[in-house]
């Protein structure tokens, strides 16, 4: 029914967002960032607002005094990387389920 499809779509989006943000969280924790917090829509650390302001102003030297920029870049990249890995895993599972259904002559949803 429409309600079940809507619920499933919302649940899938929530799971995807949390999985994506977990990538950032794990990266920042691995690099030893202080006060890392996982929120529903973002991950923050002790100086994340200051880091963003310095980067937006183009003040790379001041930003690199807070944390090494390569660590910030990797922490930022891990969110999309986790998302891509999750999508690939889902595609592989779907492929094998469909292949099984084809081989067994079963109707799959």
N, C-alpha and C positions, 0 to 999 in steps of 0.2 A: 504494500500500500504506500501511499504518498507520505504518510507520517513516518513509517519505518525508513523509507529512503532518505527523508530529510534528517532524521535522527542519525542514521549511518553516516551521511555526508558531514554533519556537524562533528560527530565523534571522530571521524577520520581526520578532519582538519585540526582538531584539538590535539590529537596524538601526533600528527606531523609537526605541529608547531613546537610541542614540548620536546620531541626528538631532535628537531633542528636546534633549539636553544640549548639542549643538553650538550651538543657538540661544542658550542662556545664555552659552556660551563666547564667541561672537562679540560679543554685547552687552557683556560685561564688557571684552573686549579693545578694542572701539571706544571705550569711555569711559575707557580708560587705567588700569584697575585693575591693581594690581601682583601679580605671581606668580600669574596665572590658570592653573589646571590643570584639564584635562578628565579626569575619572574615568569609570568605566563607569556609575555610578549618580548622579553629581552633578558639579557644577563648584564649585571653591573658588578663593578669592583670598586675599591676604595676611591680611586681617582678617575673613574671612567668619564664623568662629566668634564673634568679639567682636561683630560686627554683629548676628548672630542673638540673642545673649544680651541685648544692649541693647534690641533691638526687642521681644523677649518680655517684658522687664521694663517696657516702656512708656516707656523713656528715649529719646525721639526726639531730644532735643537732643544727647545724647552719641553716638547713632548717626550723626547727621548730621555730626558732626565727623570721622568716619572717611571717608565718601564721601557725596556728595549723595544724599538718599533717592530722588529722582526717577530717578537713574541706576540705583540698586539695583532699583527697581520695574520699570523698563524691562528691565533684564537678566533679572529674574525672569519677566517676561511673555513674553520672546522664546522661551523653551522651548515653552510651549503654542502660541504663534503658529506656530512652525516645524512643530509636529505637525499643526495644523489645515491648513496649506498643503500638507503632504505628503499628508494624507488627501484633500483636494480634488483634487490632481494625480492621485492613484490613481483616484479616482472618475471623473474626466474621461477618463483613459486607458481604463478599463474600459467606459465608455459608448461611446467611439468603436470599441473592439474589438468590442463586442456589436453595434453598428450595422453595422459592416463585415460581420460574420458573417451578420447578418440580410439585408443587401442582396445578398450573394454566395451566399446559401443554403448556407453552410458550417456545419458543426457546430463550435462553439467550446466549450472546456472552461471 
